[in-house]
Amino acid sequence: MIIPDEKKRCAMIFSLCVGVSLLLPLFLAESGLAVSVSGESQTILRMERAADDRELLPFYEYLSLGIERELKEGALSGDFGGWGRMESRDKRPGGRAVGAFQYGSISYRGNNDNLRFTAGRQFVVEGLAAERLDGLYLRNDFAGGFGAAAYVGSPVATEPNFRGGDVTYGGRLSHSIPKYYAVGLSILQTDYDGARIRKETGLDLWLHPLPKLDFVGRSSYNSLSSGWMEHAYALTFNPSGNLRISADMASTNYRDYFQQMTTSVFSFKTGIIDPNETQFSLGGGVEASPFGWLTLVADYRNYDYKIAGEAKYFGGRATINASESLAVGISVHRMDGETGRLTYDEYRLFASKKLGKVSLMGDFYDVKYDSAVSGVKNTYSATVGFGYEISEKLQLAVDVDYSKSIDFDRSLTGLIKLTYSFDREFGAEGGAK
């Protein structure tokens, strides 16, 4: 649950109310330009058993709403979403109902130069940034293939009282020739209580030197710890429509990469992540479709951990698409490492079938360790699903999952989901289409 402090909560509600009050008159005003409204409601009932053996029956509601109005020089839009949870069987204080405002923003998109301005709670993906912020985002392209983006806002922490920061800001400068390359330089900083707790710089690129060859990658540097956080690069060659060859390399330094997170799960204090660990991987694969209905994949990757040791992961996958409504697949992989957790065989079998308005699916995933981990040698998960199209806009889905893992002896969960989607367009006369 996202729990901002009182100042952030008041600022968020105030900004949202002001934004909506300014935006709605523009959407509803009569003009010769179209206004479209779309949204989705997901009502979910889960049946599960908690770690303390309590049987839970929670209801979830996810609601999203989007409004867009065409303008002569671009478009104005608003996107809002949130979720709520009600637990009928949980009698603990505060355990019955929780919820969160996930996002709510207003955007202006120009017709030229890839201009975009967004205000509100949003998810910013720009260069090395992948941040949820309450703030502002602006980007624009310029002459000669140059582009720039900037953002500033309060980071949205996923836990109460967690030091996510008071303000995060940054940007990206880029240059591109669309047919051949795109390269970007970015910076991201976070301040907390007057001190800088995060400062990162990054490089991202895409190269297309030959018609069927692509090279993409990124590198990020932690200026506070003076170390490289991550390098990740991939090369893809597509000699024909039914053959794809790829290779990739990745390197991560845990102390630099996890130095500042917005959730305690990745905090060094939990002991889950060792700050002295580093990881380097090198691998690749071949994907071929000798026939239109058959896809074969073979892949290999070598992992080198400073503490956990070396491990090799290799295997293959075969998928059969007998028709547009039937798919069956199987995959087999081997992880051959120096520790118990990195030595196992991995199997997966999956299938899906559509019969008119009815859809069926099954998925079985099994991991067999060479030696017991926490007293368990074999972990697995089996899922069966049923879907029914009640109408074009109303869908029903039922899933049942039975699993055994290292952390739980056995777990049986069920899910019933009702999805309702809607969209409406209002034309020049204000009538619905």
N, C-alpha and C positions, 0 to 999 in steps of 0.2 A: 504494500500500500504506500502511495506517495503522500507524505505528511510534511508539507512546508511549515515553517514557523509562522507566527501570527502576522508578521510584517509581509512575508511573501504571500500568505493567503489573502490578506486584504488587498495587496497590490494586484494579485492575479484576478480577483473577483472584480475589482474596480476597473482594471484594464479591459476585461472581457465585457462588462456592462457598457462601458463607453464605446468600445469597438462595435458591439452589436447595435447600439443605438445610432451610431453614425452610419453603419453599413446597411441596415434594413431599409431606410428611406431610399437609398440608391437602388436597391434591388427591386423595391415595390413601386417606384415611380414609373409612371407611364412613359413609354418611349417606343421607338421603332426597333429596339434591340432586345434580343432574347434573354430570358432568365431561366436557368435550369436548377432544379433542386433534386438531390439524390441522397440516399441514406441506407443504412442497414441496421437491423436489430437482430442480435443473437441471444436467445434465451437458452440457458444451459442448466441441466440438472445433473449433478454428479453424485455417484454412490461410491464411497471410499472408506477405508479404515485408516485412521491416523497412526502415528508411530507409537502412541500410548494406548492403542487398541480401542480408542473411541470410534464408534461408527458414525460417520458424518453424512449428511444429506444436504449439501449446499446448493443454493440457486445462484446463478450468475446471470447478469444482464450486461451485454456490451452494446453500446449504441453509438453510431457515427452519423454525422450529418454534414453534407456539403452543399454550398450554394455558390453559383457562378453567374455573373452577369457580363454579357458582352459589352464592350465599349468601342467606340470608333477607333481608339488608339491602342486597344488591348483588351484586358479582362480583369474584373474584380471578383475575388472569391473569398469564401469563408469556410473553414473546416473545423469541426468540433467533434469531440469524442470522449467517452468516459465509460466506467464500468462500476457495477455494484455487486455485492455478494451478501446473501442472507442465509444463515445457517439455523435451521429450525430446531436442531437437536443440541446445539452448543449452548449450555446454560452459563458459561463463564462470563464475567463482566467484560463487555466490549467484544465478545466473541461472536455475537449474533449477526451483526451488520457492519460491513466495511465497504469502502468504495474509493474511487480516485478519479480525478479529472485528468485524463491522459493528455489531451492536446486541445488547443483552441486558438486559431490564428486567422488573421485576415491578410490576404495577399493581393498585390497588384502585379500583373504580368503585361509587359509591353509587347507590341507587335515586332519591334525591331531590337537588334543588338542583345537578344537574350536577357532583357531587363526583367528583374524580379525583386520585389520588396515584400517582406513578410514581417508581421508584428504579432506577438503572442507566444503561447506555449507551442513549441515546434521541435522537430528533430532535424538538426543541421548536419548534413553530410557534405563536407567540403575539404578536399585534401586529406590531411591526417585526422580531421575532426569528424567524429560521429557522436554528437552530443545532443541531449535533450535540454533545451533552454527555455526560460521565460524571458524573451527579449526580442531583438531586432536582427534581421538578416537582409543583406542587399548584395546583388551581383549584377554585373553588366559587362558586355563585350565592347571592345574598342577597335579602332582601325588597325590594320596590319597584323591581325590575328591575336592581339593581346586581349586579356580578360582579367577581371578583378572581382573579388568577393570579400565581404567583411561581415562580422556578426559580433554582438555583445548581449549579455544577459546573465541572469542568475541560474546556475546549474540546478537541475531538478534531481535531488537526491532520492534514492529509493527507500531509505530508512530514516526514521526520526532520529534527531541528534547526531547524525553522521556528518563528518566534516567534508561536505561536498564542495564548499567554497561559497564566497559571497558573490563573486562576479567572474565570468569567463568571457574572454574576448579573443579575437584572432581574425585571420583572413588568408586569402590565397591569391597569388599572382600567377597567371598562366599565359602560355603562347602555343598556338597550334596552327598547323596546316592540315585541314580535315582529312586529306587523302593519305598523309604520310606520318604525322606525329602530333602528339599533344604532351606538354610538360608543364608541371605546376610546382611552385614553391609555396609552402604554407607555414604558418606559425599559430600556436595556441597557448594561451596563458590563463591561469586561474589564481585569484587572490582571495585570501581568507584572513579576516581580522587584521587587515593592513599589511599582511605578509604574502609573498608569492609562494604558493605551494605547488605550482605546476607551470613548466615552461618547456614546450616541445616545438621542434621544427621538423619539417618533412619535405620529401621530394616524391612526386608521383609522375609516372610517364606511361605513354602508349606509343609504340613504334610500329609502323606498317611499311617496312622497307621493300617487300615484295608482295604481289597481289594475294598470295595465299599464306603469308607469314605474318604473325602478330606477336609482339613482345610487350608485356605489361608488367608493372612493378611499382613498389613503393619502399621508401626507407624513412625511418623516423628517429629522431635524436632527442634525448632528454638533457636539456641544458642545466638542470639543477643537479643531477647526479653525474653529469659529464660522461654519458655513455650512450651507445646506440641501443635503442629499444628493440627495433625490428628491421629486418630486411626480408622482402618477399617478392619474388620475380617468377614469371611464368612465360614459356614460349609455346606457341601453338602453330602447327603446320597442317593445312588442309589441302592435300594434293588433289583430292576429288571429293565429290559430294557424299560418298559413302566411306571415307577414310579420314581419320583425325589422329594426329600424333602430337603428344604434348610432353613437356618437361617443366619441372618447377623446383625452386629452391627457396627455403625459408630459414631464418635465423632469429632467435628471440633470447634476449637477456632478461631474466625474470626480475632482477633488482631494479633495472631501469624501466621495464615495461609496466610493472605493477606498482610503481612508486606512489602513484596517487590514483585511487579509484573512487567511484561514487557509490559503492556497495561494499559492506564488510566481508562478503564472501571471498573477495580477492585480496583481502587485507593480510599482511604478513603475520598479524597478531593471532589469527585463527590457527596457524600452523599447517593449513592446507597447502599453501604455496611456500616453497623454500626460496628465499631471496638469492641464494647462492647457485641456484640451478640455471643452466643454459640449455638451449635446444637448437639443434641444426638438423634440417631434413633436406634430402635430395631424392627426387624421384621422377616418375613419368608414367605414361601409359599410351596404349593404342586402342582406339575405338573404331570398329569396322562394321559395316552393314552389307554383308555379301548379298543379302536378299532384302527386299523391302520390308519383310515381316520379322527379320532377325537382326539383333544387335549384339555384338560380342565386344567385351572390354577386358583387357589385361593390364594390370597396373603393378607398380613396384615403388616402394619408398623406403629409404634408409634413414632412421632416426638416430641421432647421436646426442645423448644427454650427459651432462657433466657428472651428475650424481647418480641418476637411474641407470646409466650405462647405454650401450648400443642396442638397437632393435631394428629388425627388418620386417616390413609389412608388405605382403605380396599376395596376389590371387587374381580372380577374374569374376566376371558377371555375364550372364546370358539373359536376354530379354526377348520374348516372343510377343509380337503384336499381331495376333491372328486376324483381327479385324479392328475397326474403330472402337468396338465396344468390349474387346477382350485383350487382356495383357497378363502374361505370366513370366516370372523371372526367378532366377536363382543366382546366388553369389557365394563364393567360397574364398576365404582369406586366411592367411597364417601370420601371426605376430610372433616373431622369434627374437626374444630379448634376453637380457642378463638378469632380470628380476622376475619374481612370480607374477606380478601384475602385467608384465609385458611378455608373457609366454602363454599363448593360447591359440586355439582354432576358432574361427568365426564363420558362422553359416547364416544365410538368410534365404527364405522362400516367400514369395509374395505373388498375389494374383488379384485381379479385379475384373468384374463383368457387369455390363449394363444391359438390362432387359426392359426396354421401353422406359417407363418412369421409375423403375426400380434399379438400384445399383448395389452390388455386393463386393466386398473386399475381404482379404485375409492376409495377414503378415506374421511370419514366425521368424524370430531372431534368436540365435543360440550362440553362446560363448563357452567353450570348454577349456579350462585352465589345465596346464600340465601338472601343477601342484596347487593344493588348496590355498585360497586367499580368504582370510577371516573364516576359515572352516568350510568354505564353499568351493567346489571344483567346477560346477556347471551352473551357469546363469542363463535365463531365457525369458522371452516375452512373446506371448501369442495374442494377437488382436484380430477380432472379427468385426466387421461393420456392415450396416444396412442403411441404405438411403432411399428416400421416396420423394418424388417431385409432386407435391400436392397441387401446386400451380406453378406458373412461370416465375412467380416472385416469392413463393413459399416452399421451403425445403425442410424435410425432416431427416435427421441422421441419428443412428443408434450405434454406439461402439461399446464393446466389452473387451477388457484387457486383463490377462492373467500373467503374472510375472514372478520370477524369483531372482534375487540379486544378492550382491555381497552385503548390502545394507539392510534389506528386508528378507525375511525367510520366504514368505509368500504373500502376494498382494493381488487382490481382485478388485477391479474398479469398473464402473459402468458410467456411461455418459449418454444423455438424450439432449439433442440440440435442435432447436427450431429457429430457422433463419428466414427472416423476412426482409426483402430488399425492395426499394421503391425509387422511382425517378419520375420527374415531371418537368416538362418544359413549357414555359409561358412565352407566347409570341408577341407580335407587335400590338395586338389588341388587348393583351393582358389575359387572354384565355389560355386554358391548358391544352397541350397537344398530346 
